[in-house]
Amino acid sequence: MFRVSCLAVVLTTGTLLAADWPQWLGPNRDSQWKESGILAKFPAGGPKKVWSQKISGGYSGPAVADGKVFVTDYVRTAGDAANNPSVMAASEGTERVLCLDAATGKELWKYEYACKYKVSYPAGPRCTPTVSGKQVFILGAMGHLNCLDVETGKVIWSKDFVKDYQSPVPMWGFTGHPLVHKDTLYCLVGGRGSLIVAFDRNTGKEKWKALDPGATGYSAPNLIQAGGTEQLVVWHPKAIVSLNPETGSKNWDVSLEPLYEMSIMSPMIENGILYAGGIGGVAVGVKLDDKQPTAKELWRGKKTTSVSPVNSNPILHDGIIYSMHELGNFVAADLKTGKRLWSSMKPLTGKEQDDFRINSGTVFMVKNGSRYFLFAETGELIIANLSAKGYEEIDRTKLIDTTHECFGRKVIWSHPAFANKSIYLRNDNEIICYSLAE
């Protein structure tokens, strides 16, 4: 049987350790945590805190590679920090990249630059650093892209999406986590004819640019193997599009228009079926041809069917979509039909509350062996079993204080990293490492 899977983003210029979490969603951008020897339940009082380090504001998750932790933040010196979803607030400050020792939290180096913000939810950068061999790629909230030396923090090359491509700053900033494959860096840039730009990873020279949908959106590009070839897939506010990663030429597209131009999740695939969904009850399942780079729509979701995530990416496993829904409920849906199998509020609230709703409720997921680790916006880490039959919670513990504000509640909207049998997570005040070893 033909199987479609995400390409491993294994880097040609360095050795990637099995325990690393070098980018958003892990080594292969599929939320799979491959380490063994992980605890089955939390000890009394919670897992052991290994270290903590003070940092400033940001939504970006940490990356962990080769004994180092990379995290970005924003030190505000003036301006408005209010989180109004419809207002781009102005502020002044410094965007920073911090490199820490993964075992101790000690600062090894930092790179910083003055940066004026005009963006809604102005806490700080959104994108997780992407580590590739001797390079780490950093994208800030206002479109500053920097390629830094992993050992020293020295700038190798840089771009400014607003100046270089006349890209308008999206309402909620630049959020498309940079993707490395072989000698190319793919970025969601925006601007006329440059929604996606492929850069030479070593020099920053533009290889190609493509697409002009009129709005940038927030979805990170993904690389897949399907139809006998590699395909670069991105979801912009009008459609999911497949491109030739070498040239930028289009293979196929399928319309999918969320509310407020909020194309956020990265399209995911399993066994030849690609899925994406977002706010406004939009969702689609797409069948990819196994012999050529073409696709056809299988099903289309509605507000009361399928699942439409906002801030967190789903996991596809054994023909099931596991995902947060835009109303705060955790949903399982059939990948082939989009039909819901079950729904639960328990991951977010700790209780079954069928009539309870939480706007843009967020839980980040990773799969470890047969179990799942869920990090809720409440600062709680949950161990659970997920199946077609339902949600089975094994244990939960509070790990970090909530510091962001959203819709009148305190939240954490930063994806943790899972590496070295540990979890690395952050809020607007600190980054913490806890051991999850059995």
LODOKE-374365 format. One record per residue (C-alpha): x, y, z; residue in three letters. Coordinates in pm, whole numbers, plus 50000, padded with zeros to 5 digits. Example, Ala and Ser with C-alpha at 12.3 -4.5 7.8 and 13.67 -1.06 7.14 Angstrom:
<lotors>
u 51230; v 49550; w 50780; resn ALA
u 51367; v 49894; w 50714; resn SER
</lotors>
This chain:
<lotors>
u 50000; v 50000; w 50000; resn MET
u 50133; v 50342; w 49908; resn PHE
u 50205; v 50551; w 50216; resn ARG
u 50254; v 50928; w 50221; resn VAL
u 50459; v 51069; w 50504; resn SER
u 50636; v 51388; w 50602; resn CYS
u 50995; v 51394; w 50481; resn LEU
u 51244; v 51380; w 50762; resn ALA
u 51409; v 51717; w 50776; resn VAL
u 51749; v 51557; w 50833; resn VAL
u 52025; v 51805; w 50777; resn LEU
u 52317; v 51744; w 50548; resn THR
u 52564; v 51973; w 50728; resn THR
u 52554; v 51818; w 51075; resn GLY
u 52455; v 51518; w 51280; resn THR
u 52110; v 51532; w 51436; resn LEU
u 52094; v 51356; w 51772; resn LEU
u 51798; v 51127; w 51842; resn ALA
u 51726; v 51322; w 52162; resn ALA
u 51706; v 51661; w 51987; resn ASP
u 51403; v 51880; w 51915; resn TRP
u 51563; v 52115; w 51661; resn PRO
u 51254; v 52293; w 51528; resn GLN
u 50878; v 52342; w 51561; resn TRP
u 50694; v 52009; w 51614; resn LEU
u 51019; v 51814; w 51646; resn GLY
u 51279; v 51661; w 51411; resn PRO
u 51030; v 51573; w 51134; resn ASN
u 50762; v 51835; w 51204; resn ARG
u 50515; v 51562; w 51293; resn ASP
u 50485; v 51595; w 51676; resn SER
u 50652; v 51256; w 51729; resn GLN
u 50870; v 51227; w 52039; resn TRP
u 51081; v 50917; w 51979; resn LYS
u 51270; v 50882; w 52309; resn GLU
u 51214; v 50580; w 52534; resn SER
u 51250; v 50559; w 52910; resn GLY
u 50984; v 50826; w 52971; resn ILE
u 50780; v 50821; w 53293; resn LEU
u 50438; v 50655; w 53294; resn ALA
u 50290; v 50882; w 53564; resn LYS
u 50407; v 51195; w 53739; resn PHE
u 50572; v 51156; w 54080; resn PRO
u 50411; v 51311; w 54387; resn ALA
u 50468; v 51683; w 54370; resn GLY
u 50530; v 51672; w 53995; resn GLY
u 50839; v 51602; w 53784; resn PRO
u 51184; v 51720; w 53892; resn LYS
u 51271; v 52075; w 53790; resn LYS
u 51621; v 52065; w 53639; resn VAL
u 51667; v 52439; w 53589; resn TRP
u 51495; v 52768; w 53512; resn SER
u 51623; v 53082; w 53345; resn GLN
u 51470; v 53429; w 53329; resn LYS
u 51356; v 53547; w 52986; resn ILE
u 51111; v 53806; w 52853; resn SER
u 50792; v 53791; w 52645; resn GLY
u 50715; v 53571; w 52349; resn GLY
u 50493; v 53305; w 52195; resn TYR
u 50780; v 53116; w 52029; resn SER
u 50864; v 52771; w 52155; resn GLY
u 51221; v 52660; w 52232; resn PRO
u 51436; v 52440; w 52008; resn ALA
u 51689; v 52192; w 52150; resn VAL
u 51989; v 52065; w 51954; resn ALA
u 52338; v 51935; w 52029; resn ASP
u 52326; v 52026; w 52399; resn GLY
u 52189; v 52375; w 52344; resn LYS
u 51849; v 52541; w 52387; resn VAL
u 51750; v 52826; w 52155; resn PHE
u 51464; v 53059; w 52248; resn VAL
u 51354; v 53405; w 52134; resn THR
u 51192; v 53685; w 52332; resn ASP
u 51107; v 54057; w 52331; resn TYR
u 51221; v 54308; w 52592; resn VAL
u 50967; v 54589; w 52573; resn ARG
u 51086; v 54939; w 52665; resn THR
u 50780; v 55144; w 52562; resn ALA
u 50432; v 55103; w 52422; resn GLY
u 50115; v 54903; w 52459; resn ASP
u 50121; v 54542; w 52578; resn ALA
u 49742; v 54496; w 52565; resn ALA
u 49613; v 54191; w 52375; resn ASN
u 49333; v 54323; w 52157; resn ASN
u 49264; v 54077; w 51874; resn PRO
u 49153; v 54354; w 51636; resn SER
u 49416; v 54622; w 51708; resn VAL
u 49780; v 54627; w 51601; resn MET
u 49944; v 54784; w 51907; resn ALA
u 50264; v 54990; w 51878; resn ALA
u 50558; v 54928; w 52109; resn SER
u 50935; v 54958; w 52117; resn GLU
u 51195; v 54718; w 52244; resn GLY
u 51452; v 54456; w 52160; resn THR
u 51402; v 54116; w 51997; resn GLU
u 51653; v 53862; w 52126; resn ARG
u 51780; v 53512; w 52055; resn VAL
u 51914; v 53333; w 52361; resn LEU
u 52134; v 53024; w 52345; resn CYS
u 52138; v 52828; w 52672; resn LEU
u 52315; v 52517; w 52794; resn ASP
u 52055; v 52237; w 52775; resn ALA
u 52181; v 52070; w 53093; resn ALA
u 52209; v 52377; w 53318; resn THR
u 52021; v 52666; w 53157; resn GLY
u 52335; v 52880; w 53163; resn LYS
u 52343; v 53148; w 52892; resn GLU
u 52603; v 53069; w 52625; resn LEU
u 52537; v 53365; w 52398; resn TRP
u 52266; v 53604; w 52286; resn LYS
u 52193; v 53807; w 51976; resn TYR
u 51964; v 54110; w 51994; resn GLU
u 51842; v 54399; w 51781; resn TYR
u 51613; v 54696; w 51827; resn ALA
u 51265; v 54627; w 51691; resn CYS
u 50952; v 54840; w 51683; resn LYS
u 50632; v 54638; w 51700; resn TYR
u 50297; v 54717; w 51546; resn LYS
u 50108; v 54393; w 51584; resn VAL
u 49815; v 54244; w 51772; resn SER
u 49917; v 54036; w 52076; resn TYR
u 50260; v 54206; w 52101; resn PRO
u 50421; v 53984; w 52367; resn ALA
u 50708; v 53880; w 52140; resn GLY
u 50827; v 53653; w 51857; resn PRO
u 50605; v 53369; w 51733; resn ARG
u 50838; v 53133; w 51546; resn CYS
u 51037; v 52851; w 51703; resn THR
u 51406; v 52865; w 51599; resn PRO
u 51504; v 52615; w 51328; resn THR
u 51843; v 52454; w 51398; resn VAL
u 52030; v 52296; w 51109; resn SER
u 52385; v 52179; w 51153; resn GLY
u 52599; v 52485; w 51227; resn LYS
u 52316; v 52730; w 51161; resn GLN
u 52009; v 52846; w 51350; resn VAL
u 51737; v 53037; w 51163; resn PHE
u 51533; v 53294; w 51352; resn ILE
u 51220; v 53475; w 51229; resn LEU
u 51089; v 53764; w 51440; resn GLY
u 50735; v 53894; w 51474; resn ALA
u 50798; v 54188; w 51236; resn MET
u 50964; v 53983; w 50961; resn GLY
u 51334; v 53996; w 51053; resn HIS
u 51499; v 53673; w 50936; resn LEU
u 51846; v 53595; w 51070; resn ASN
u 52079; v 53304; w 51000; resn CYS
u 52315; v 53275; w 51298; resn LEU
u 52617; v 53063; w 51380; resn ASP
u 52511; v 52799; w 51636; resn VAL
u 52832; v 52824; w 51839; resn GLU
u 52876; v 53202; w 51855; resn THR
u 52549; v 53372; w 51760; resn GLY
u 52731; v 53562; w 51485; resn LYS
u 52511; v 53674; w 51194; resn VAL
u 52582; v 53478; w 50875; resn ILE
u 52314; v 53653; w 50671; resn TRP
u 51984; v 53830; w 50726; resn SER
u 51668; v 53950; w 50551; resn LYS
u 51391; v 54197; w 50631; resn ASP
u 51065; v 54078; w 50474; resn PHE
u 50901; v 54421; w 50499; resn VAL
u 51190; v 54606; w 50333; resn LYS
u 51316; v 54337; w 50097; resn ASP
u 50978; v 54207; w 49975; resn TYR
u 50738; v 54490; w 50069; resn GLN
u 50543; v 54237; w 50268; resn SER
u 50268; v 54384; w 50487; resn PRO
u 50294; v 54275; w 50849; resn VAL
u 50006; v 54033; w 50922; resn PRO
u 49768; v 54133; w 51201; resn MET
u 49925; v 53881; w 51438; resn TRP
u 50279; v 53908; w 51305; resn GLY
u 50499; v 53669; w 51107; resn PHE
u 50440; v 53313; w 51231; resn THR
u 50552; v 53073; w 50955; resn GLY
u 50827; v 52866; w 51117; resn HIS
u 51120; v 52850; w 50867; resn PRO
u 51175; v 52509; w 50706; resn LEU
u 51515; v 52368; w 50604; resn VAL
u 51558; v 52090; w 50351; resn HIS
u 51900; v 52005; w 50210; resn LYS
u 52058; v 52338; w 50104; resn ASP
u 51736; v 52540; w 50097; resn THR
u 51545; v 52745; w 50353; resn LEU
u 51172; v 52791; w 50281; resn TYR
u 50989; v 53086; w 50438; resn CYS
u 50638; v 53228; w 50443; resn LEU
u 50726; v 53584; w 50340; resn VAL
u 50430; v 53763; w 50179; resn GLY
u 50440; v 54052; w 49936; resn GLY
u 50367; v 54053; w 49565; resn ARG
u 50452; v 53718; w 49408; resn GLY
u 50651; v 53613; w 49714; resn SER
u 50417; v 53437; w 49953; resn LEU
u 50677; v 53159; w 49962; resn ILE
u 51046; v 53227; w 49908; resn VAL
u 51323; v 52967; w 49879; resn ALA
u 51663; v 53091; w 50000; resn PHE
u 52006; v 52937; w 49974; resn ASP
u 52057; v 52839; w 50336; resn ARG
u 52427; v 52925; w 50334; resn ASN
u 52420; v 53264; w 50161; resn THR
u 52061; v 53391; w 50184; resn GLY
u 52046; v 53428; w 49807; resn LYS
u 51694; v 53394; w 49667; resn GLU
u 51644; v 53077; w 49463; resn LYS
u 51282; v 53135; w 49369; resn TRP
u 50962; v 53296; w 49491; resn LYS
u 50599; v 53205; w 49426; resn ALA
u 50231; v 53284; w 49484; resn LEU
u 50038; v 53606; w 49534; resn ASP
u 49710; v 53531; w 49715; resn PRO
u 49675; v 53888; w 49848; resn GLY
u 49725; v 53788; w 50215; resn ALA
u 50006; v 53604; w 50390; resn THR
u 49833; v 53401; w 50659; resn GLY
u 50017; v 53222; w 50938; resn TYR
u 50081; v 52862; w 50827; resn SER
u 50428; v 52708; w 50821; resn ALA
u 50531; v 52531; w 50498; resn PRO
u 50562; v 52152; w 50505; resn ASN
u 50749; v 51908; w 50282; resn LEU
u 50590; v 51579; w 50180; resn ILE
u 50661; v 51284; w 49951; resn GLN
u 50364; v 51204; w 49727; resn ALA
u 50290; v 51127; w 49363; resn GLY
u 50643; v 50994; w 49316; resn GLY
u 50804; v 51329; w 49402; resn THR
u 50874; v 51580; w 49677; resn GLU
u 50607; v 51847; w 49727; resn GLN
u 50620; v 52170; w 49926; resn LEU
u 50276; v 52231; w 50076; resn VAL
u 50147; v 52555; w 50226; resn VAL
u 49805; v 52678; w 50332; resn TRP
u 49744; v 53048; w 50260; resn HIS
u 49415; v 53233; w 50338; resn PRO
u 49256; v 53122; w 50010; resn LYS
u 49379; v 52767; w 49945; resn ALA
u 49612; v 52478; w 50019; resn ILE
u 49883; v 52475; w 49751; resn VAL
u 50143; v 52218; w 49647; resn SER
u 50462; v 52345; w 49484; resn LEU
u 50770; v 52192; w 49328; resn ASN
u 51033; v 52260; w 49598; resn PRO
u 51308; v 52301; w 49338; resn GLU
u 51135; v 52558; w 49118; resn THR
u 50826; v 52691; w 49295; resn GLY
u 50595; v 52581; w 49012; resn SER
u 50246; v 52481; w 49122; resn LYS
u 50130; v 52118; w 49125; resn ASN
u 49775; v 52159; w 49257; resn TRP
u 49557; v 52362; w 49490; resn ASP
u 49237; v 52311; w 49692; resn VAL
u 49035; v 52607; w 49821; resn SER
u 49008; v 52652; w 50199; resn LEU
u 48920; v 52998; w 50337; resn GLU
u 48916; v 53047; w 50716; resn PRO
u 48777; v 53354; w 50888; resn LEU
u 49004; v 53656; w 50940; resn TYR
u 49270; v 53515; w 50703; resn GLU
u 49366; v 53277; w 50987; resn MET
u 49524; v 52992; w 50793; resn SER
u 49738; v 52873; w 51084; resn ILE
u 49799; v 52498; w 51107; resn MET
u 50045; v 52330; w 50874; resn SER
u 49869; v 52073; w 50650; resn PRO
u 49929; v 51718; w 50777; resn MET
u 49918; v 51386; w 50591; resn ILE
u 49884; v 51014; w 50655; resn GLU
u 49839; v 50729; w 50405; resn ASN
u 49783; v 50956; w 50108; resn GLY
u 49526; v 51184; w 50276; resn ILE
u 49607; v 51544; w 50358; resn LEU
u 49408; v 51741; w 50617; resn TYR
u 49385; v 52106; w 50717; resn ALA
u 49128; v 52307; w 50910; resn GLY
u 49079; v 52638; w 51084; resn GLY
u 48857; v 52899; w 51244; resn ILE
u 48506; v 52938; w 51108; resn GLY
u 48440; v 52564; w 51095; resn GLY
u 48646; v 52515; w 50779; resn VAL
u 48821; v 52183; w 50716; resn ALA
u 48905; v 51963; w 50421; resn VAL
u 49037; v 51615; w 50347; resn GLY
u 49237; v 51579; w 50024; resn VAL
u 49336; v 51253; w 49851; resn LYS
u 49682; v 51268; w 49698; resn LEU
u 49751; v 51064; w 49387; resn ASP
u 50019; v 50797; w 49435; resn ASP
u 50167; v 50823; w 49084; resn LYS
u 50168; v 51194; w 48999; resn GLN
u 50156; v 51523; w 49194; resn PRO
u 49781; v 51575; w 49173; resn THR
u 49502; v 51578; w 49432; resn ALA
u 49124; v 51570; w 49470; resn LYS
u 48893; v 51670; w 49751; resn GLU
u 48756; v 51384; w 49962; resn LEU
u 48536; v 51573; w 50207; resn TRP
u 48471; v 51921; w 50342; resn ARG
u 48388; v 51999; w 50703; resn GLY
u 48115; v 52213; w 50850; resn LYS
u 48084; v 52394; w 51183; resn LYS
u 47923; v 52093; w 51347; resn THR
u 48138; v 51828; w 51180; resn THR
u 48507; v 51745; w 51157; resn SER
u 48749; v 51960; w 51356; resn VAL
u 48881; v 52313; w 51309; resn SER
u 49193; v 52396; w 51515; resn PRO
u 49320; v 52746; w 51583; resn VAL
u 49663; v 52762; w 51750; resn ASN
u 49780; v 52402; w 51768; resn SER
u 49860; v 52145; w 51502; resn ASN
u 49671; v 51811; w 51498; resn PRO
u 49824; v 51465; w 51503; resn ILE
u 49711; v 51204; w 51249; resn LEU
u 49740; v 50841; w 51359; resn HIS
u 49584; v 50522; w 51224; resn ASP
u 49331; v 50713; w 51015; resn GLY
u 49218; v 50945; w 51297; resn ILE
u 49261; v 51322; w 51335; resn ILE
u 49331; v 51419; w 51698; resn TYR
u 49303; v 51793; w 51744; resn SER
u 49179; v 52086; w 51943; resn MET
u 48867; v 52251; w 51799; resn HIS
u 48817; v 52627; w 51783; resn GLU
u 48565; v 52612; w 52072; resn LEU
u 48810; v 52455; w 52316; resn GLY
u 48696; v 52096; w 52287; resn ASN
u 48937; v 51817; w 52195; resn PHE
u 48806; v 51618; w 51898; resn VAL
u 48878; v 51289; w 51723; resn ALA
u 48759; v 51264; w 51362; resn ALA
u 48782; v 51005; w 51086; resn ASP
u 49051; v 51111; w 50839; resn LEU
u 48874; v 50952; w 50539; resn LYS
u 48536; v 51117; w 50598; resn THR
u 48583; v 51403; w 50844; resn GLY
u 48314; v 51253; w 51066; resn LYS
u 48358; v 51321; w 51438; resn ARG
u 48415; v 51017; w 51657; resn LEU
u 48411; v 51194; w 51993; resn TRP
u 48463; v 51529; w 52163; resn SER
u 48588; v 51616; w 52514; resn SER
u 48652; v 51934; w 52715; resn MET
u 48859; v 51743; w 52971; resn LYS
u 49208; v 51813; w 52827; resn PRO
u 49153; v 52186; w 52873; resn LEU
u 48931; v 52207; w 53180; resn THR
u 48999; v 51881; w 53366; resn GLY
u 48627; v 51797; w 53353; resn LYS
u 48366; v 51676; w 53107; resn GLU
u 48155; v 51984; w 53031; resn GLN
u 47955; v 51926; w 52715; resn ASP
u 47797; v 52271; w 52709; resn ASP
u 48116; v 52462; w 52800; resn PHE
u 48307; v 52662; w 52536; resn ARG
u 48648; v 52833; w 52540; resn ILE
u 48726; v 53061; w 52246; resn ASN
u 49050; v 52948; w 52075; resn SER
u 49121; v 52697; w 52353; resn GLY
u 49469; v 52556; w 52298; resn THR
u 49643; v 52226; w 52376; resn VAL
u 49975; v 52126; w 52219; resn PHE
u 50029; v 51754; w 52155; resn MET
u 50315; v 51511; w 52106; resn VAL
u 50300; v 51134; w 52065; resn LYS
u 50547; v 50923; w 52265; resn ASN
u 50517; v 50551; w 52195; resn GLY
u 50154; v 50456; w 52242; resn SER
u 50076; v 50753; w 52469; resn ARG
u 50030; v 51124; w 52418; resn TYR
u 50165; v 51417; w 52614; resn PHE
u 49933; v 51719; w 52601; resn LEU
u 50045; v 52063; w 52717; resn PHE
u 49738; v 52276; w 52791; resn ALA
u 49719; v 52654; w 52779; resn GLU
u 49660; v 52635; w 53157; resn THR
u 50028; v 52541; w 53211; resn GLY
u 49938; v 52176; w 53281; resn GLU
u 50107; v 51873; w 53126; resn LEU
u 49881; v 51572; w 53070; resn ILE
u 49957; v 51207; w 52992; resn ILE
u 49671; v 51044; w 52800; resn ALA
u 49566; v 50757; w 52578; resn ASN
u 49381; v 50853; w 52261; resn LEU
u 49187; v 50612; w 52041; resn SER
u 48872; v 50585; w 51831; resn ALA
u 48690; v 50491; w 52152; resn LYS
u 48766; v 50813; w 52338; resn GLY
u 48993; v 51016; w 52563; resn TYR
u 49155; v 50840; w 52860; resn GLU
u 49348; v 51066; w 53095; resn GLU
u 49630; v 50898; w 53289; resn ILE
u 49775; v 51189; w 53486; resn ASP
u 49824; v 51567; w 53486; resn ARG
u 50042; v 51820; w 53667; resn THR
u 50089; v 52199; w 53668; resn LYS
u 50435; v 52299; w 53541; resn LEU
u 50435; v 52672; w 53469; resn ILE
u 50238; v 52988; w 53543; resn ASP
u 50017; v 53142; w 53275; resn THR
u 50125; v 53491; w 53170; resn THR
u 49964; v 53570; w 52834; resn HIS
u 49615; v 53721; w 52834; resn GLU
u 49352; v 53616; w 52582; resn CYS
u 48976; v 53674; w 52578; resn PHE
u 48980; v 53756; w 52949; resn GLY
u 49178; v 53451; w 53062; resn ARG
u 49545; v 53378; w 53130; resn LYS
u 49708; v 53131; w 52890; resn VAL
u 50034; v 52980; w 52767; resn ILE
u 50039; v 52967; w 52387; resn TRP
u 50397; v 52845; w 52335; resn SER
u 50472; v 52493; w 52212; resn HIS
u 50719; v 52310; w 52442; resn PRO
u 51021; v 52113; w 52324; resn ALA
u 51066; v 51746; w 52422; resn PHE
u 51429; v 51633; w 52426; resn ALA
u 51686; v 51467; w 52650; resn ASN
u 51399; v 51288; w 52832; resn LYS
u 51285; v 51633; w 52941; resn SER
u 51034; v 51905; w 52859; resn ILE
u 51150; v 52262; w 52791; resn TYR
u 50872; v 52519; w 52820; resn LEU
u 50842; v 52895; w 52858; resn ARG
u 50616; v 53183; w 52952; resn ASN
u 50681; v 53560; w 52949; resn ASP
u 50906; v 53542; w 53254; resn ASN
u 51110; v 53222; w 53240; resn GLU
u 51207; v 52910; w 53053; resn ILE
u 51205; v 52588; w 53257; resn ILE
u 51344; v 52238; w 53206; resn CYS
u 51174; v 51944; w 53382; resn TYR
u 51296; v 51584; w 53370; resn SER
u 51042; v 51334; w 53234; resn LEU
u 51270; v 51033; w 53267; resn ALA
u 51117; v 50726; w 53430; resn GLU
</lotors>
